[in-house]
Amino acid sequence: MKLSIPPTILYLLTIFLVVTTCDTDSPTPFECEKGFLPCEEDTTVCCEVICPENHHLCGPDSIDCCFDTPSHEFQWNVDTIGTKGWLRDVTIIDDNNIWVVGEFYTPDPDSSFNGTGWKSHNAAHWTNGKWIYYRILKGAPINTIWAFSENDIWGSNGVPIHWDGNEWKLYNIQKLGIPAMERSLVRTSIWGSSSSNMYFGGVRGDLVHYDGSTFQKIDISTNDPITDIWGIIDEETGEQTVYGTVSYLLHSTDKKIFKLDGRNMALEALNWPGGADLLSIWFDTNSPIYTAGTRLRRQHPDSSNWERVMLKNKYMYSVRGNHKNDIFVSGWQLLYHYNGIDWYEYTNLPNSLHLKSLKKVALKDNVVSVIGWPNYVLTGKRKGK
């Protein structure tokens, strides 16, 4: 027996089924409170919109994220380290923990130190509102420094040295299989992601990696100075990317960028055109790669070409950043900050430091510290932070 449904009843039944299917408990963006969206895992509830690091909600009624625009405004302070001497490098742990290294001197009126009337130091630590001077491991000049925490600090005074919170330890790399004639880890570069993943660069092209127990020499096929090393670790994949720069200043010799692969094999990379000095390199995830030297240049992730950043036509010594929208570059009579929108030049620094040579720069969150030649430290704290 066949059941015949009148067309009118069939039409009404169809409307009922469609309405019933669409009538769920799933919220829409208009039903969620401001700053919330239906959750991906369960669309019947609302989840807060969490923006990525260095981003914020574009507005009070928005569910889109916009990148932060860091302020150019810093409160600046200048200190002179010692009476005479020079500084080589700086590292920031936080605004109460800043280290500078080099070789500098303070008066010794009774000549009790060594009979010269001067006492030598090779490090200074900013803490509790003052600088404390140190002679670390017999006082040989320290040229590079890198800090993870107040109890985990690396440096080089010709060989790697490490502070573990109790004592400074010197690693005699000659005993570790690196010949004495190649022990040239001075005045150049240091970078690491942890104390079991450290890189040290030297003035004769020597590159050494430390894995927490063993030092390994890496051949980068040059006898010229490794002027800088920088790397990042991808938070999602754990993949490491490390680049370094080679340049013998004002000489027409090796000027190149090398990349270390997963086995710490060095490869020439990034299509550097040559000719221009390379003193510093910096990059972040998805940011351009910046180099400082004869000029400031950058290479975008989707390009193999280098472009000049149109700043002053002067020598650039150092480039460092928090992320792609918060970058400092220092150089000969200049200091610039990039906030993702524009480059701002500081032209009225204390003690007229903007008219002097500004060397290494370090940036950590809202604190920046710059070495001024020969023995100045310029420190800035972002206003309102």
C-alpha positions in Angstrom: 0.0 0.0 0.0 1.5 3.3 -1.0 1.1 6.4 1.0 0.5 9.6 -0.9 1.5 12.9 0.7 -0.2 16.0 -0.7 2.2 18.6 -2.1 1.2 21.2 0.5 2.1 18.9 3.4 5.4 17.9 1.7 6.3 21.6 1.4 5.6 22.3 5.0 7.6 19.3 6.1 10.6 20.4 4.1 10.5 23.9 5.7 10.3 22.3 9.2 13.3 20.0 8.6 15.5 22.9 7.3 14.6 25.1 10.3 15.2 22.3 12.7 18.6 21.4 11.1 19.9 25.1 11.4 18.5 25.6 14.9 21.6 24.4 16.9 23.2 25.7 20.1 26.3 26.8 18.2 27.0 30.5 18.9 27.8 33.0 16.2 30.4 35.8 16.5 27.4 38.2 17.3 26.3 36.0 20.2 29.8 35.9 21.8 31.0 38.7 24.0 33.4 41.3 22.7 36.9 39.7 22.1 35.4 36.1 21.9 34.6 33.7 19.1 33.1 30.2 18.9 35.8 27.7 19.9 37.3 25.6 17.1 37.1 22.4 19.2 33.5 23.0 20.4 31.5 25.7 18.6 28.8 25.5 21.2 30.9 27.6 23.6 32.9 30.9 23.2 36.7 31.2 23.5 38.7 34.4 24.1 40.6 35.6 21.1 44.3 35.4 22.0 46.6 37.4 19.8 50.1 36.1 18.9 53.1 37.6 20.7 53.7 41.3 19.8 50.1 41.7 18.6 46.9 43.0 20.2 43.2 43.2 19.3 42.7 45.9 16.7 39.9 47.5 18.7 37.4 47.0 21.5 34.8 45.5 19.2 37.3 43.7 17.0 38.2 40.0 16.7 41.2 40.8 14.5 44.8 41.1 15.7 47.1 44.0 14.8 50.9 44.1 15.5 52.1 46.2 18.4 53.8 49.5 17.6 56.6 49.9 20.1 57.3 53.4 21.3 60.4 55.3 20.1 60.4 57.2 23.5 63.1 56.1 25.9 64.5 57.6 29.1 68.3 57.7 28.6 71.2 57.5 31.0 74.9 57.6 30.3 77.7 56.2 32.5 81.4 56.3 32.1 83.1 52.9 32.9 86.5 53.5 34.5 88.7 56.5 34.0 90.2 55.3 30.8 90.1 52.1 28.6 87.6 50.7 26.2 84.5 48.5 26.1 83.8 45.7 23.7 80.4 44.1 24.3 77.2 44.3 26.4 74.5 41.9 27.4 71.1 42.5 29.2 69.5 40.1 31.6 66.9 42.6 32.8 66.8 46.3 33.7 68.7 45.6 37.0 71.2 43.2 35.4 73.4 44.5 32.6 77.0 43.4 31.9 79.7 45.2 29.9 83.2 43.8 29.1 86.5 45.1 27.8 89.5 46.6 29.4 89.4 49.7 31.6 91.2 51.3 34.5 90.6 53.1 37.7 93.1 55.2 39.8 95.3 53.3 42.3 96.7 56.2 44.3 99.2 54.2 46.4 100.1 52.0 43.5 99.4 48.9 45.6 97.9 47.0 42.7 100.9 46.8 40.3 102.9 49.9 40.9 101.6 51.8 37.9 99.0 53.9 39.7 96.2 52.2 37.8 94.1 49.1 38.5 92.7 47.2 35.6 89.3 45.6 35.2 87.6 43.6 32.5 83.9 43.6 33.4 81.3 45.8 35.0 77.9 44.8 36.3 74.9 47.1 36.6 72.9 46.1 39.7 70.9 47.9 42.4 71.5 51.3 40.8 75.3 51.2 40.4 78.1 49.7 38.4 80.4 47.1 40.1 83.8 46.5 38.6 85.5 43.1 38.3 88.8 41.5 37.4 87.7 38.1 36.1 90.2 35.3 35.8 93.4 37.4 36.3 92.0 40.3 34.4 92.7 39.5 30.7 90.6 41.7 28.5 87.1 40.2 27.8 85.8 40.9 24.3 82.4 39.1 24.1 79.7 38.3 26.6 76.3 36.5 26.4 73.9 36.0 29.3 71.0 33.6 29.8 70.5 34.5 33.5 72.4 36.0 36.4 73.9 32.5 37.1 74.5 31.5 33.5 76.9 33.9 31.7 79.4 33.2 28.9 82.3 35.3 27.6 85.6 35.0 25.8 89.0 36.4 26.8 90.8 34.5 24.1 89.2 31.2 25.2 85.6 30.6 26.4 84.8 31.4 30.0 81.6 30.7 32.0 79.9 31.9 35.2 77.7 29.4 36.9 76.6 31.5 39.9 79.5 30.5 42.0 82.7 30.8 40.0 84.1 31.7 36.6 85.5 28.7 34.7 88.0 29.0 31.9 87.9 26.3 29.1 91.4 25.7 27.7 90.5 24.7 24.2 94.1 23.9 23.4 93.7 20.9 25.8 90.4 20.1 24.0 92.1 19.4 20.7 92.2 22.9 19.2 95.8 23.9 18.4 97.2 26.9 20.2 97.9 28.8 17.0 94.2 28.8 16.3 93.2 29.9 19.8 91.9 33.3 18.5 88.4 33.6 20.0 88.9 37.3 20.7 87.2 40.6 19.8 84.5 39.0 17.7 81.3 37.0 18.4 79.3 34.7 20.6 75.8 33.3 20.4 73.9 30.5 22.0 70.4 29.2 22.7 71.5 27.5 26.0 74.7 26.6 27.8 74.6 23.3 25.9 74.5 25.0 22.5 77.1 27.8 22.3 79.0 29.2 19.4 82.2 31.3 19.6 83.8 33.1 16.6 87.4 34.3 16.3 89.6 36.8 14.4 91.2 34.3 12.1 88.0 32.6 11.0 87.9 30.1 13.9 84.4 28.9 14.8 83.8 26.6 17.8 80.6 24.9 19.0 80.1 23.7 22.6 77.3 21.1 23.3 77.6 21.2 27.1 80.4 18.7 27.3 82.5 18.9 24.1 84.0 21.6 21.9 84.0 21.1 18.2 85.8 23.2 15.6 83.8 24.1 12.6 85.5 24.9 9.3 84.0 27.9 7.5 86.8 28.2 4.9 88.2 31.6 5.8 91.1 33.2 7.6 89.2 36.5 8.1 87.4 37.5 11.3 83.9 36.2 12.2 82.4 39.5 13.1 79.0 38.3 14.4 76.8 35.2 14.9 73.0 35.1 15.4 70.5 32.3 15.5 66.9 31.5 16.4 65.0 28.3 17.4 61.6 27.7 15.8 59.2 27.3 18.7 56.9 25.0 16.8 59.4 22.7 15.0 62.5 23.1 17.2 64.5 23.8 14.1 67.6 25.9 14.6 68.8 28.6 12.1 72.2 30.1 12.6 74.0 32.7 10.4 77.4 34.4 10.8 79.2 37.2 9.1 82.8 37.3 7.9 84.6 40.6 7.2 88.1 42.0 7.4 87.3 45.7 7.9 88.4 48.1 5.2 90.2 45.2 3.3 89.0 43.7 0.1 89.2 40.1 1.3 86.5 37.6 2.4 83.2 39.3 3.0 80.4 36.7 3.3 77.6 35.3 5.2 77.7 31.6 6.3 74.9 29.4 7.5 75.2 26.4 9.7 73.1 23.3 8.9 71.8 20.7 11.3 75.1 19.0 11.5 77.0 22.3 12.1 78.4 22.2 8.6 79.0 25.7 7.2 77.5 26.8 3.9 78.0 30.1 2.2 74.5 31.7 2.1 72.2 34.5 1.3 73.8 35.7 -1.9 75.9 38.4 -0.4 77.0 40.7 -3.2 80.5 41.3 -1.7 82.4 44.5 -1.3 80.5 45.9 1.7 81.8 45.3 5.2 79.7 43.0 7.4 79.9 43.7 11.1 76.6 42.5 12.5 73.6 40.3 11.5 70.1 39.9 13.1 66.8 38.3 12.2 63.7 36.8 13.8 61.1 34.3 12.7 59.5 35.6 9.4 61.4 38.9 9.6 63.9 40.2 7.1 67.5 39.4 7.7 69.4 42.6 8.6 73.1 43.3 8.2 75.1 46.2 9.6 78.5 47.3 8.2 79.3 49.7 5.4 75.5 50.4 5.4 72.3 48.8 6.9 70.9 46.2 4.5 68.1 43.7 4.6 66.9 40.7 2.7 63.2 39.8 2.9 62.1 36.2 3.4 60.6 35.9 -0.1 63.6 37.4 -1.9 67.2 36.6 -2.6 68.1 40.3 -3.2 69.6 42.7 -0.7 68.2 46.2 -0.4 69.8 49.1 1.4 67.7 50.7 4.2 67.8 54.4 3.5 69.3 55.8 6.6 72.3 58.1 7.0 75.2 57.4 4.7 77.5 56.3 7.6 79.1 53.2 9.0 76.8 50.9 10.9 78.3 48.8 13.7 75.5 46.7 15.3 71.9 45.6 14.8 69.7 43.8 17.3 66.0 43.5 17.9 63.2 42.0 20.1 61.2 41.1 17.0 60.7 42.4 13.5 58.9 45.5 14.7 61.3 46.5 17.4 64.9 46.9 16.2 67.9 49.1 17.1 70.9 49.9 14.9 74.0 51.7 16.1 76.9 53.2 14.3 79.2 56.2 13.6 77.4 59.2 15.1 74.0 57.5 14.9 71.4 55.5 16.7 68.1 54.4 15.1 65.0 52.6 16.2 62.5 50.8 14.0 58.9 50.2 15.3 57.4 48.5 12.3 56.3 51.7 10.8 59.3 54.1 10.6 63.0 54.5 11.5 63.5 57.1 14.2 66.9 58.7 14.7 68.0 59.9 18.2 69.7 63.2 17.7 69.7 64.6 21.3 71.3 61.9 23.4 72.9 62.7 26.8 76.5 63.8 26.7 76.1 64.3 22.9 76.7 60.6 22.4 74.8 60.9 19.1 77.9 62.7 17.9 80.2 59.9 18.9 80.8 56.3 17.8 78.2 53.9 19.1 79.4 50.3 18.9 77.6 47.1 20.2 73.9 47.4 21.0 71.8 45.0 23.1 68.0 45.0 23.4 65.9 43.1 25.9 62.2 43.8 26.2 61.9 47.5 27.1 65.6 48.1 27.9 68.4 48.9 25.4 72.1 49.3 26.2 74.7 50.6 23.8 78.5 50.7 24.0 79.9 54.2 23.2 83.5 54.6 22.3 85.7 54.3 24.2 84.2 53.6 27.6 80.6 54.9 27.7 77.4 52.9 28.3 74.2 54.4 27.0 71.1 52.8 28.6 67.5 53.5 27.8 64.3 52.3 29.3 61.1 52.6 27.2 58.8 55.3 28.8 55.7 54.0 30.4 57.0 50.5 30.8 
